[in-house]
Amino acid sequence: MKKVILSIMLAATSSLFAQKPIELPLWPNGAPNSNEQKGPEQEKEKNRLSNVTNPTITVYPAKGGNGKAIIMCPGGGYSRLAMDHEGYDMASWFNAQGITYVVLKYRLPNGHSDVPLSDAKKAITLVRQHAAEWGVNIHKVGIMGASAGGHLASTLATHFTADTRPDFQILLYPVVTMDKTYTHSGSRQNLIGSNPSKILETLYSNELQVTPSTPKAFIVLSNDDNAVPPLNSVNYYLALLKNKVSATMHIYPTGGHGFGFRDSFIYKRQWTEELEKWLRDQ
């Protein structure tokens, strides 16, 4: 009962900081590339989207915000998007911290590996273009992602252009590598195919793409993740340290994969509190 009352109080408090969400198309005049999907967007399960052809951002501006913004990339193995616990469900929590929160509904590759990254780049560009309107500091815009969305977030953090560099990155149990010995096989196949060239495999193995210009990172995962091997996060963390990039990693003993913002993850309070503290310095 106490937990129920606490959850209600937190929800009510968080709502004080939230504004009505704003949905914007990423490419109102058409995208410069195509994933050649056909047919309507599908929702086979609630908030599990596939066949995305019209990418959007859903923006939750924070009342009296601190100028920070976070763009979230939901996971789903590059075959669908888990839009709730790895997306919309975190809006009130971030708003309560004074952070403008943005959920990216990105196109899935369908054999076109460049498509998700182009959507992520466009999303960060849009947020900075609307910075004054949403109370965002253009130098405090971060990228966040879970699972395959973590791969997309780390791809933007290592493949950015001059005007699309995130100021920080937050990764939840991310896919990072395309090395078939320890990648997530479904994400790998959906992004670069079953028989990719070595060049393509290396290009999207983000632990190999880290440089001193890669933005600072916060990484969360479980030791018993049997879907995405923890070495994805560990090797990325080591690459960041090697390049003298500030990085923080929290590995919890249990929890598996895909916990997102779910209350069922027994270390939810720990990882959220650690991220709140980390974000205060960004």
Residue pairs with C-beta under 8 A, 6 or more apart in sequence:
7 263
11 92
13 96
14 92
14 93
14 95
14 96
15 92
16 63
16 96
17 62
17 63
17 64
17 92
17 95
17 96
17 98
18 60
18 62
18 63
18 91
18 92
18 95
19 60
19 61
19 62
19 63
19 95
21 58
21 59
21 60
21 91
22 58
22 59
22 61
23 56
23 57
23 58
23 59
24 56
24 57
24 59
24 126
25 54
25 55
25 56
26 55
26 56
26 57
26 119
26 122
26 123
26 126
27 55
27 122
31 55
31 107
31 115
31 118
31 119
32 118
33 112
33 114
33 115
33 118
34 112
34 115
35 53
35 107
35 108
35 109
35 110
35 111
35 112
35 115
36 110
36 111
36 112
37 51
37 52
37 53
37 107
37 108
37 110
39 51
40 51
41 49
41 50
41 51
41 52
41 53
41 54
42 49
42 50
42 51
43 49
43 50
44 50
44 80
46 84
47 82
47 83
47 84
47 87
47 88
48 76
48 80
48 81
48 82
48 83
49 80
49 81
49 83
49 105
50 79
50 80
50 81
50 108
51 108
52 81
52 105
52 106
52 107
52 108
53 107
55 104
55 105
55 106
55 107
55 119
55 122
56 104
56 105
57 71
57 102
57 103
57 104
57 105
57 123
57 126
57 127
58 88
58 102
58 103
58 105
59 100
59 101
59 102
59 127
59 130
59 134
60 91
60 92
60 94
60 95
60 100
60 101
60 102
60 103
61 95
61 100
61 134
61 135
62 94
62 95
62 97
62 98
62 99
62 100
62 101
62 135
63 95
64 98
65 95
65 98
65 99
65 100
65 134
65 135
65 136
66 97
66 98
66 99
67 135
67 136
67 137
67 140
68 98
68 99
68 100
68 136
68 137
68 140
68 141
68 142
68 279
68 282
69 99
69 100
69 101
69 102
69 127
69 131
69 134
69 136
69 140
69 141
69 142
70 94
70 99
70 100
70 101
70 102
70 141
70 142
70 143
70 144
70 170
71 102
71 103
71 104
71 120
71 123
71 124
71 127
71 141
71 142
71 143
71 144
71 166
72 86
72 87
72 90
72 101
72 102
72 103
72 104
72 144
72 145
72 146
72 149
73 104
73 106
73 120
73 143
73 144
73 145
73 146
73 149
73 150
73 152
73 153
74 81
74 82
74 83
74 86
74 87
74 103
74 104
74 105
74 145
74 146
74 149
75 81
75 82
75 86
75 145
75 146
75 147
75 148
75 149
75 150
75 172
75 258
76 82
76 86
76 147
76 148
76 149
77 147
77 148
77 184
77 186
77 187
77 190
78 108
78 109
78 116
78 148
78 151
78 186
78 187
78 190
78 191
79 108
79 186
79 190
80 108
81 87
81 105
81 106
81 108
81 149
82 146
82 147
82 258
82 260
83 103
83 105
85 258
85 259
85 260
85 261
85 262
86 146
86 147
86 149
86 172
86 258
86 260
86 261
87 103
88 103
89 260
89 261
90 101
90 261
91 101
91 103
93 261
93 272
94 100
94 101
95 101
97 276
97 279
99 279
100 127
100 134
100 135
100 136
102 123
102 127
104 119
104 120
104 123
106 115
106 116
106 119
106 120
106 123
106 152
107 115
107 116
107 119
108 115
108 116
108 190
109 115
109 116
109 190
109 191
110 190
111 193
113 191
113 192
113 200
113 204
116 152
116 155
116 191
117 152
117 155
117 156
117 159
120 143
120 152
120 153
120 155
120 156
120 164
121 156
121 160
121 161
121 164
124 141
124 143
124 156
124 164
124 166
125 163
125 164
127 134
127 136
127 141
128 136
128 138
128 141
128 163
130 136
131 137
131 138
131 141
139 167
140 167
140 282
141 166
141 167
142 166
142 167
142 168
142 169
142 170
142 215
142 282
143 153
143 156
143 157
143 166
143 168
143 169
143 170
144 153
144 169
144 170
144 171
144 172
145 151
145 152
145 153
145 154
145 170
145 171
145 172
145 174
146 171
146 172
146 173
146 174
146 258
146 260
147 172
147 173
147 174
147 175
147 184
147 187
147 227
147 228
147 257
147 258
148 175
148 184
148 187
148 190
148 191
149 174
150 171
150 172
150 173
150 174
150 175
150 176
151 174
151 175
151 176
151 187
151 191
151 204
151 206
153 166
153 169
153 170
153 171
153 174
154 169
154 171
154 174
154 176
154 206
154 236
155 204
155 206
156 164
156 166
156 169
157 166
157 169
157 206
157 214
157 215
157 217
158 206
158 209
158 210
158 211
158 214
159 209
160 166
165 213
165 215
166 215
167 215
167 282
168 215
168 216
168 217
168 218
168 282
169 215
169 216
169 217
169 218
170 217
170 218
170 219
170 275
171 217
171 218
171 219
171 220
171 233
171 236
172 220
172 221
172 259
172 260
173 220
173 221
173 222
173 225
173 227
173 228
173 233
173 257
173 258
173 259
174 219
174 221
174 228
174 232
174 233
174 236
175 183
175 184
175 187
175 228
175 232
176 205
176 206
176 207
176 232
176 233
176 235
176 236
177 183
177 205
177 206
177 207
177 231
177 232
177 235
178 188
178 191
178 192
178 196
178 200
178 201
178 202
178 204
178 205
179 201
179 205
180 188
180 201
182 229
182 231
182 232
183 229
183 232
184 227
184 228
184 232
188 196
191 204
192 200
192 201
192 204
202 208
203 209
206 236
207 232
207 235
207 236
207 238
207 239
208 239
210 236
210 239
210 240
210 242
210 243
210 245
211 243
212 243
212 244
212 245
214 240
214 243
214 245
215 245
216 245
216 246
216 247
216 282
217 236
217 237
217 240
217 245
217 246
217 247
217 248
218 247
218 248
218 249
218 274
218 275
218 278
219 233
219 236
219 237
219 247
219 248
219 249
219 250
220 249
220 250
220 252
220 271
220 274
220 275
221 228
221 230
221 233
221 249
221 250
221 251
221 252
222 230
222 251
222 252
222 253
222 254
222 255
222 256
222 257
222 259
222 267
223 230
223 251
223 252
223 253
223 254
224 253
224 254
224 255
224 256
225 255
225 256
225 257
226 256
226 257
227 256
227 257
227 258
228 257
230 251
233 249
233 251
234 249
237 247
237 249
240 246
240 247
241 247
248 274
248 278
250 270
250 271
250 274
252 267
252 270
252 271
254 266
254 267
255 265
255 266
255 267
259 265
259 268
261 268
262 268
265 271
